[in-house]
Amino acid sequence: PVEGDEAKQPHAGDIIYGLSGEPRGSILLETIFRSCPDEFHDALCIVGGFYDEATLREYIYHGVSNFVVQALLNSVRNRNQANRMVKCLCPIIIEDGLNSYNKAFILTQLAYT
């Protein structure tokens, strides 16, 4: 995202968050993550809050949006993105443990990353 984009697209994060929680929206976001250009991929991660630990935790624990996180981890484009995701994921895994079905799949995707 470019400086000042928040003013132009103030609801973009809410839209991404909302889409991720709906079955059809989740499929759309998964497809976008797998096929979009690198720059757009990173912008979605930033605006969607995927680099924010609290928001990422919400995505992981949701029954539908965790699939978006799995697709995101499966489509990480570079080492910097992987490092940012790991930085957010490690505290979630350490603090919450692996007692969640969703987190087991997330951890599996992380191992492949």
N, CA, C and O of each residue as an XYZ file, in Angstrom:
452
protein
N       0.815     -1.198      0.000
C       0.000      0.000      0.000
C       0.854      1.255      0.000
O       1.965      1.274      0.529
N       0.333      2.260     -0.581
C       1.012      3.540     -0.683
C       0.552      4.421      0.464
O      -0.591      4.329      0.912
N       1.451      5.278      0.936
C       1.119      6.222      2.000
C      -0.159      6.960      1.636
O      -0.278      7.485      0.529
N      -1.109      7.006      2.549
C      -2.362      7.710      2.314
C      -3.454      6.853      1.720
O      -4.573      7.333      1.537
N      -3.167      5.591      1.411
C      -4.187      4.712      0.843
C      -5.364      4.505      1.795
O      -6.496      4.304      1.355
N      -5.091      4.556      3.104
C      -6.154      4.348      4.072
C      -7.267      5.385      3.881
O      -8.446      5.083      4.060
N      -6.883      6.588      3.523
C      -7.871      7.637      3.311
C      -8.701      7.365      2.062
O      -9.877      7.724      2.011
N      -8.105      6.737      1.062
C      -8.807      6.443     -0.182
C      -9.669      5.192     -0.054
O     -10.731      5.106     -0.671
N      -9.228      4.235      0.733
C      -9.909      2.952      0.890
C     -10.101      2.642      2.380
O      -9.543      1.664      2.876
N     -10.876      3.454      3.096
C     -10.952      3.281      4.550
C     -11.595      1.965      4.998
O     -11.386      1.543      6.136
N     -12.359      1.319      4.145
C     -13.064      0.093      4.534
C     -12.469     -1.168      3.921
O     -13.034     -2.252      4.068
N     -11.348     -1.041      3.244
C     -10.757     -2.198      2.561
C     -10.456     -3.337      3.533
O     -10.735     -4.498      3.233
N      -9.893     -3.016      4.687
C      -9.591     -4.048      5.676
C     -10.837     -4.759      6.167
O     -10.839     -5.977      6.340
N     -11.898     -3.994      6.390
C     -13.166     -4.586      6.834
C     -13.757     -5.501      5.762
O     -14.343     -6.537      6.076
N     -13.601     -5.114      4.506
C     -14.122     -5.923      3.406
C     -13.355     -7.239      3.306
O     -13.960     -8.299      3.149
N     -12.033     -7.178      3.393
C     -11.218     -8.393      3.344
C     -11.571     -9.300      4.525
O     -11.726    -10.510      4.362
N     -11.695     -8.713      5.698
C     -12.046     -9.468      6.905
C     -13.419    -10.137      6.734
O     -13.595    -11.307      7.074
N     -14.380     -9.382      6.206
C     -15.721     -9.919      5.998
C     -15.750    -11.030      4.967
O     -16.391    -12.060      5.182
N     -15.068    -10.835      3.858
C     -15.015    -11.865      2.817
C     -14.395    -13.155      3.339
O     -14.832    -14.249      2.983
N     -13.388    -13.024      4.172
C     -12.690    -14.213      4.647
C     -13.575    -15.105      5.509
O     -13.316    -16.303      5.624
N     -14.608    -14.543      6.111
C     -15.483    -15.308      6.986
C     -16.670    -15.945      6.298
O     -17.434    -16.675      6.929
N     -16.835    -15.682      5.023
C     -17.950    -16.247      4.253
C     -17.405    -17.295      3.287
O     -16.360    -17.072      2.676
N     -18.085    -18.429      3.132
C     -17.548    -19.495      2.268
C     -17.171    -19.040      0.860
O     -16.077    -19.354      0.391
N     -18.037    -18.317      0.184
C     -17.709    -17.882     -1.180
C     -16.634    -16.806     -1.186
O     -15.765    -16.793     -2.058
N     -16.693    -15.908     -0.214
C     -15.665    -14.868     -0.099
C     -14.304    -15.461      0.220
O     -13.280    -14.998     -0.281
N     -14.302    -16.478      1.051
C     -13.055    -17.164      1.389
C     -12.432    -17.793      0.147
O     -11.227    -17.674     -0.077
N     -13.238    -18.450     -0.646
C     -12.732    -19.068     -1.883
C     -12.170    -18.000     -2.810
O     -11.133    -18.203     -3.442
N     -12.854    -16.865     -2.891
C     -12.374    -15.765     -3.724
C     -11.009    -15.267     -3.233
O     -10.086    -15.106     -4.032
N     -10.879    -15.026     -1.939
C      -9.606    -14.556     -1.393
C      -8.495    -15.592     -1.555
O      -7.358    -15.239     -1.866
N      -8.817    -16.860     -1.347
C      -7.822    -17.915     -1.539
C      -7.300    -17.888     -2.975
O      -6.097    -18.001     -3.210
N      -8.208    -17.739     -3.921
C      -7.836    -17.699     -5.339
C      -6.984    -16.472     -5.641
O      -5.997    -16.552     -6.373
N      -7.374    -15.342     -5.071
C      -6.610    -14.111     -5.283
C      -5.195    -14.268     -4.732
O      -4.227    -13.910     -5.403
N      -5.068    -14.799     -3.518
C      -3.734    -14.987     -2.933
C      -2.861    -15.888     -3.805
O      -1.662    -15.647     -3.944
N      -3.453    -16.909     -4.382
C      -2.664    -17.848     -5.188
C      -2.252    -17.289     -6.546
O      -1.256    -17.727     -7.121
N      -3.015    -16.322     -7.060
C      -2.785    -15.922     -8.449
C      -2.419    -14.450     -8.656
O      -2.095    -14.068     -9.780
N      -2.456    -13.626     -7.633
C      -2.210    -12.197     -7.840
C      -0.713    -11.882     -7.916
O       0.119    -12.677     -7.481
N      -0.383    -10.715     -8.473
C       1.014    -10.274     -8.503
C       1.573    -10.095     -7.087
O       0.820     -9.852     -6.143
N       2.868    -10.215     -6.950
C       3.525    -10.140     -5.645
C       3.171     -8.887     -4.849
O       2.880     -8.964     -3.655
N       3.197     -7.738     -5.514
C       2.921     -6.479     -4.830
C       1.499     -6.443     -4.279
O       1.271     -5.963     -3.168
N       0.550     -6.947     -5.050
C      -0.843     -6.974     -4.598
C      -1.007     -7.968     -3.449
O      -1.766     -7.715     -2.514
N      -0.308     -9.083     -3.516
C      -0.330    -10.099     -2.465
C       0.087     -9.473     -1.134
O      -0.586     -9.652     -0.119
N       1.191     -8.744     -1.146
C       1.675     -8.103      0.074
C       0.704     -7.038      0.557
O       0.485     -6.894      1.760
N       0.119     -6.288     -0.377
C      -0.856     -5.261     -0.001
C      -2.072     -5.885      0.683
O      -2.587     -5.333      1.655
N      -2.531     -7.027      0.181
C      -3.648     -7.730      0.824
C      -3.287     -8.168      2.238
O      -4.110     -8.089      3.150
N      -2.058     -8.627      2.413
C      -1.600     -9.045      3.743
C      -1.609     -7.876      4.714
O      -2.012     -8.019      5.868
N      -1.168     -6.735      4.246
C      -1.104     -5.547      5.105
C      -2.496     -5.036      5.418
O      -2.862     -4.891      6.584
N      -3.270     -4.765      4.386
C      -4.593     -4.179      4.564
C      -5.544     -5.151      5.269
O      -6.387     -4.730      6.060
N      -5.411     -6.440      4.985
C      -6.271     -7.438      5.604
C      -5.904     -7.774      7.035
O      -6.645     -8.497      7.701
N      -4.784     -7.272      7.525
C      -4.379     -7.508      8.897
C      -3.713     -8.851      9.131
O      -3.624     -9.304     10.272
N      -3.244     -9.493      8.073
C      -2.612    -10.802      8.219
C      -1.240    -10.718      8.876
O      -0.711    -11.730      9.335
N      -0.655     -9.516      8.926
C       0.624     -9.319      9.612
C       0.411     -8.811     11.039
O       1.376     -8.477     11.726
N      -0.828     -8.753     11.483
C      -1.168     -8.309     12.827
C      -1.544     -9.534     13.661
O      -2.459    -10.275     13.301
N      -0.849     -9.745     14.760
C      -1.029    -10.974     15.552
C      -2.474    -11.161     16.021
O      -3.016    -12.261     15.912
N      -3.096    -10.117     16.534
C      -4.466    -10.242     17.057
C      -5.450    -10.581     15.944
O      -6.307    -11.448     16.112
N      -5.328     -9.903     14.813
C      -6.231    -10.173     13.694
C      -5.968    -11.551     13.117
O      -6.909    -12.277     12.796
N      -4.702    -11.921     12.979
C      -4.359    -13.243     12.463
C      -4.936    -14.340     13.358
O      -5.410    -15.362     12.862
N      -4.896    -14.129     14.667
C      -5.455    -15.089     15.617
C      -6.956    -15.276     15.343
O      -7.455    -16.401     15.366
N      -7.668    -14.181     15.085
C      -9.104    -14.262     14.782
C      -9.334    -15.069     13.502
O     -10.222    -15.921     13.447
N      -8.533    -14.794     12.483
C      -8.651    -15.542     11.233
C      -8.433    -17.042     11.474
O      -9.185    -17.870     10.961
N      -7.421    -17.379     12.241
C      -7.075    -18.782     12.465
C      -8.179    -19.526     13.197
O      -8.484    -20.672     12.867
N      -8.780    -18.880     14.191
C      -9.801    -19.556     14.988
C     -11.170    -19.611     14.323
O     -12.056    -20.325     14.791
N     -11.348    -18.878     13.253
C     -12.642    -18.888     12.560
C     -12.751    -20.130     11.680
O     -11.775    -20.531     11.046
N     -13.918    -20.729     11.641
C     -14.130    -21.965     10.903
C     -13.961    -21.853      9.400
O     -13.696    -22.855      8.737
N     -14.106    -20.658      8.848
C     -13.968    -20.464      7.402
C     -12.692    -19.709      7.069
O     -11.952    -20.112      6.171
N     -12.427    -18.634      7.769
C     -11.287    -17.783      7.395
C      -9.935    -18.451      7.611
O      -8.931    -17.993      7.066
N      -9.890    -19.525      8.397
C      -8.606    -20.213      8.561
C      -8.118    -20.788      7.233
O      -6.917    -20.982      7.048
N      -9.037    -21.061      6.308
C      -8.640    -21.553      4.988
C      -7.931    -20.462      4.187
O      -7.051    -20.750      3.377
N      -8.320    -19.213      4.418
C      -7.635    -18.089      3.766
C      -6.192    -18.014      4.281
O      -5.264    -17.793      3.502
N      -6.008    -18.197      5.585
C      -4.662    -18.168      6.158
C      -3.824    -19.303      5.585
O      -2.647    -19.114      5.278
N      -4.423    -20.477      5.441
C      -3.692    -21.600      4.856
C      -3.263    -21.291      3.426
O      -2.131    -21.578      3.038
N      -4.175    -20.700      2.637
C      -3.835    -20.329      1.255
C      -2.746    -19.265      1.239
O      -1.849    -19.293      0.396
N      -2.831    -18.329      2.175
C      -1.810    -17.290      2.268
C      -0.451    -17.913      2.557
O       0.533    -17.585      1.894
N      -0.388    -18.799      3.528
C       0.891    -19.440      3.861
C       1.413    -20.276      2.697
O       2.621    -20.374      2.483
N       0.509    -20.862      1.965
C       0.882    -21.694      0.819
C       1.360    -20.850     -0.359
O       1.993    -21.368     -1.278
N       1.060    -19.558     -0.334
C       1.415    -18.705     -1.475
C       2.371    -17.571     -1.101
O       2.501    -16.605     -1.853
N       3.041    -17.675      0.049
C       4.011    -16.653      0.446
C       5.017    -16.480     -0.675
O       5.508    -17.461     -1.233
N       5.325    -15.232     -1.005
C       6.120    -14.938     -2.195
C       7.606    -14.782     -1.950
O       8.405    -14.981     -2.865
N       7.999    -14.428     -0.726
C       9.425    -14.195     -0.485
C       9.746    -14.387      0.996
O       8.856    -14.569      1.826
N      11.035    -14.340      1.298
C      11.499    -14.565      2.672
C      10.955    -13.511      3.634
O      10.619    -13.828      4.775
N      10.867    -12.268      3.183
C      10.358    -11.197      4.040
C       8.919    -11.489      4.465
O       8.578    -11.341      5.639
N       8.082    -11.898      3.528
C       6.703    -12.241      3.862
C       6.662    -13.416      4.832
O       5.914    -13.392      5.809
N       7.456    -14.431      4.567
C       7.492    -15.602      5.442
C       7.909    -15.196      6.852
O       7.323    -15.661      7.830
N       8.911    -14.338      6.964
C       9.363    -13.884      8.274
C       8.272    -13.116      9.011
O       8.095    -13.285     10.218
N       7.543    -12.273      8.285
C       6.465    -11.502      8.917
C       5.352    -12.421      9.407
O       4.789    -12.201     10.480
N       5.038    -13.444      8.628
C       3.997    -14.389      9.035
C       4.450    -15.200     10.246
O       3.684    -15.381     11.193
N       5.678    -15.683     10.222
C       6.201    -16.479     11.339
C       6.228    -15.641     12.617
O       5.906    -16.136     13.697
N       6.610    -14.381     12.488
C       6.655    -13.484     13.651
C       5.281    -13.381     14.310
O       5.195    -13.304     15.536
N       4.226    -13.379     13.535
C       2.873    -13.319     14.090
C       2.384    -14.690     14.554
O       1.669    -14.793     15.551
N       2.764    -15.732     13.837
C       2.266    -17.075     14.154
C       2.904    -17.694     15.391
O       2.231    -18.389     16.151
N       4.177    -17.451     15.597
C       4.872    -18.086     16.733
C       4.221    -17.783     18.078
O       3.982    -18.715     18.846
N       3.923    -16.525     18.398
C       3.262    -16.273     19.684
C       1.890    -16.948     19.795
O       1.501    -17.390     20.876
N       1.170    -17.027     18.693
C      -0.137    -17.677     18.711
C       0.020    -19.150     19.052
O      -0.716    -19.686     19.881
N       0.969    -19.793     18.418
C       1.195    -21.221     18.665
C       1.728    -21.446     20.074
O       1.297    -22.376     20.756
N       2.656    -20.612     20.514
C       3.252    -20.775     21.844
C       2.230    -20.488     22.942
O       2.113    -21.260     23.893
N       1.499    -19.397     22.821
C       0.546    -18.998     23.868
C      -0.678    -19.891     23.912
O      -1.156    -20.229     24.995
N      -1.192    -20.276     22.760
C      -2.456    -20.999     22.703
C      -2.276    -22.506     22.589
O      -3.241    -23.250     22.762
N      -1.072    -22.970     22.302
C      -0.846    -24.396     22.120
C      -1.397    -24.876     20.788
O      -1.820    -24.072     19.956
N      -1.391    -26.166     20.592
C      -1.860    -26.747     19.338
C      -3.119    -27.573     19.560
O      -3.297    -28.618     18.935
N      -3.985    -27.112     20.438
C      -5.183    -27.867     20.762
C      -6.359    -27.563     19.844
O      -7.490    -27.947     20.142
N      -6.113    -26.899     18.763
C      -7.163    -26.542     17.821
C      -6.949    -27.242     16.488
O      -5.836    -27.287     15.963
N      -8.018    -27.778     15.958
C      -7.988    -28.417     14.646
C      -7.492    -27.438     13.592
O      -6.678    -27.801     12.743
N      -7.975    -26.201     13.637
C      -7.575    -25.175     12.666
C      -6.079    -24.900     12.747
O      -5.414    -24.779     11.718
N      -5.551    -24.802     13.952
C      -4.138    -24.482     14.101
C      -3.238    -25.611     13.630
O      -2.117    -25.368     13.183
N      -3.715    -26.830     13.725
C      -2.917    -27.950     13.221
C      -2.712    -27.808     11.718
O      -1.614    -28.054     11.219
N      -3.755    -27.414     10.994
C      -3.618    -27.203      9.555
C      -2.741    -25.998      9.256
O      -1.955    -26.021      8.309
N      -2.869    -24.950     10.050
C      -2.026    -23.766      9.871
C      -0.558    -24.144     10.064
O       0.297    -23.737      9.277
N      -0.267    -24.914     11.101
C       1.107    -25.331     11.373
C       1.652    -26.189     10.234
O       2.822    -26.071      9.869
N       0.813    -27.045      9.677
C       1.219    -27.866      8.542
C       1.609    -26.989      7.360
O       2.631    -27.232      6.720
N       0.802    -25.967      7.064
C       1.106    -25.040      5.967
C       2.384    -24.267      6.255
O       3.187    -24.021      5.355
N       2.568    -23.885      7.516
C       3.771    -23.160      7.895
C       5.010    -24.012      7.666
O       6.049    -23.506      7.242
N       4.899    -25.291      7.944
C       6.035    -26.192      7.723
C       6.415    -26.276      6.253
O       7.590    -26.439      5.922
N       5.427    -26.166      5.372
C       5.689    -26.203      3.938
C       6.243    -24.901      3.402
O       6.820    -24.874      2.314
N       6.075    -23.804      4.162
C       6.470    -22.486      3.706
C       7.944    -22.306      3.671
O       8.427    -21.235      3.304
